[in-house]
């Protein structure tokens, strides 16, 4: 993002939040409540932080000042106080912009990845060019690529991918580079910026900072307005609509509407401002891995207490450079691919969009998207209506996720193994089965292959996805089993399952569960309907 | 300026809704499948076939041209039988924009697909702001200006607000809800209970039996609704218990008539051979039974009606079996 635009977005965000509070009923009173709410949440957050950290000390001192001023503030000063708090949040979100870094980042994205690798093992630095080609070989970009490219010049894109790993944003950032698209703006968690290896990439993506520890509603409002302002300035954005990495391994079906909704706000404002290219397009996209870098931590977190997972994980595989390196090496040595699949582009209410940028209804008839927001001839905001429209988009994106989810050998073989284990241990509930493994420490490879055959047959009969990765289509199901086992044995600290002669021994059943969950939501046997609701 | 509205469907219910809106000073474009009917309405101010003794206000304008209707109004009430709704919706799909609002007042589930009517509208048009009007509304009583209420459900607040502005008056009250599924399931399900009520009536059963039927019917309706994603509380309102009470009290509906004749020992084939149109309850019973089997729902009344209609069971056997189903905790059934 150009520095002057970052500044504009920052200022617009703070100013709009303040004026939106003032515009509401009893605006002044709301401001006072807002200040107290922010002070309360920030105080609580800061209590848990390290007080020696200069940033924490600066925050503490700032809020002391706010508290003092609040005690004697008249109504006019309340506005000044909120403006200064919102401005502080906005500055932090936008970050300190280094134009030099930005220029390097946008032109030399692949160099970033080599930097990542070289920094972790400087003595084994591979040559830049070989890394670049390796990356290119191990990233497969498919789906509506041409459409996405064509629409770039017709409006602003909001890319909405599935999320299983912190590597997602890097893979996607690189894909976008390969496609010749400008970098995507991305609200990355503060913990990612603290990781020196990855912080560089965050800049590549044009990332802004999101501090998930900040719970004050003022902060969340400023964050949303910042994203909205960047969309209005025409910057393509990347939102992970699941909100966080999928803990269970399943494709996200319950999507968060908060950030998605900023697109509608930006669209109406674009129309009201008479911009030449007011359209916003949602680009659903799936990112599929045979192996997931953080699988072990994510599934452990999920199983610890379903529904009460930690929202922020700072000590996972992603924070260990060696693990990242091992992961990438495994990827390369196994000749495994990260597959990015772009789905059909959607308009502001979830209609399909053709490559010319025209919205189409379910029967293919052209529609003018402006008609959805027009009232008496003028485009208008209507928060209740717009949040429902965003719900429609969320549904359409969730369907696109299921349609374009790419299943791989690891997913199907994990599901086959678990299905067999469940069949052999009918009395055990799932959690006990995962813990103990039941009565059979190993299963015949042939048996697993038969199960794989049955599963892929059932998958092929699904009317709306998923996609099957090429190795799953090979006639020999045993080869599919071996491909998955090779992957399981290569990267994880404990292999999910290993081949021992004609037998396959299951070792880390939690991992099996994690990978098998990628088949969830298709109504396949082995996934209880009620269970699916709990998984979201 | 007050919004001009359209009512598509000139049966007794469509004509009545048009009259209510026109009584409120609105211009109502009333569309009929047959242009002759539109002409007749404009000429005589009456709908001779469906509401012969009701005089229609001047605000009701018969109109056979869908394109003209869609150009003149953005608020469309769709009041056609469930089996014809998709065809009309598809025609509308060529004419509407995202600015239109479609509220259907059709109680039924699509026969082959088992889809709710709002789903059909969504599939056939680009309209997002869709709603459903459903409640205890016997057209003739309302046309005579007798006090009544109904439910308008939509995910979009402005849909029910606009409907309330158009419909509310001294004799009609439209309540609002966001639970589209609940309103649609209630409206469709009550037709099956109406059939059962007709049977009870035909057997000469009294008020205790009727109360048992209504209460357990409500329980089944709620279970089905919750399984389809409805809010249980909806069934305690206009589109649930309200519609059940009216339905089971009225002896004039087609569903009730079919039930009474079944009780007299006629088969459904014999009855249908003499009726011009299939009663909604006959189609709905099959759709719901299929849904219940697929989702392992226990709906004894639906099962009994289904056995009578489609499995060659006679009335005494079906009733005996129904009364033999185990009784459990009453509230457990309410989901």
Interface residues (C-beta under 8 A of the other chain):
Chain A: X349 X351 X359 X361 X362 X363 X365 X367 X368 X369 X370 X371 X372 X373 X374 X382 X384 X385 X388 X389 X391 X392
Chain B: X90 X93 X94 X97 X98 X99 X122 X123 X124 X125 X126 X128 X129 X155 X156 X157 X158
